[in-house]
Amino acid sequence: MSPNPDTGIAGLTSVAHPRAKAKQPTQELQRERRASIDRLGLALVYVVSVLSLVGFVGFGLHPERLAAAPSAAAVYGWMLLWGPRAQILVAFAALALFLTRHAAARWLPALGAVYLLSLLSELAGTTVGLPFGPYRYTDGLGAKWLGHVPVLIPLSWFFMALPSYAIARWRFPTSIAARVVAGSLVLLSWDLALDPAMSLVTKYWVWGVDGPYYGMPILNLVGWYVTGLALMIALSALRADRWIARLPLRWLVGFYGANLLLPIGMSAAAGLSGAVAATVAAMLVCWFVAGRLPAPNE
């Protein structure tokens, strides 16, 4: 008795094949939905940065406008108080959602390590003046650890250390030493605009000495780089590469840019051309080091 081709193995294959093909559009739709959520989170960080920058340019640089509009003065006062806190919280929330979607809970040990190391470094800086030089935080960033370091500050170290490490990891996939050195440089570049914007243009922290870089001592750059080295080493020791390798690098680069936008925009608007030039120069060095970014699907 000869097998019936409609009921044999060939027949089963012909039935299963359309079902397999039918799953492909569903999988593609799911990937697109995930990508849309990632883009939405990143867009929200940009929106907060742009709104904060618009408020600073419109009223921070023109206080006479506030005198003519009491209601605007109240709104700007609220923004000045809560804007930086919202910036940090929104950025952290966007990154946390992104990491959870792509790496589940595997990023949490890295968060704990970076938070603790950066907190210890900041506590040393605000008490004994090392490794950054003498400074203190004002009350603008909210509650503080031991009355010295705002609770939010180590979160900002984490959400900028991670993309810095990811960029360096992509450029140096086989050299841990080069990855650590380059990642620290990418992280340091952020501070070249951040510090003038937040300690000179506004007063979220105050230096105890009058340094040559917009009031900041050069020791601060050394402290940033040393702290960055410690954070990069921690990420490597925790084998964060295993889950960072699964993260879309372009999103992380965009996230870094979203958080750089506000301080570099404030510095530019305030006429601190040297800070803008230094930041751009540092980023160009990082770009030269990092090389070409991979395609979006890599």
Secondary structure, DSSP 8 states (H G I E B T S, - for coil): ----TTTSHHHHHHHHHHHHHHHHHHHHHHHHHHHHHHHHHHHHHHHHHHHHHHHIIIIIS-HHHHHH-HHHHHHHHHHHHHHHHHHHHHHHHHHHHHHHHHHTTTTHHHHHHHHHHHHHHHHHHHHH-TTT-SEEE-GGG--EETTTEETTHHHHHHHHHHHHHHHHHHH-SS-HHHHHHHHHHHHHHHHHHHHIIIIIIS-SEEESS-BTBTBB-HHHHHHHHHHHHHHHHHHHHTTTHHHHTTS-HHHHHHHHHHHHHHHHHHHHHTT-HHHHHHHHHHHHHHHHHH-S---TT-
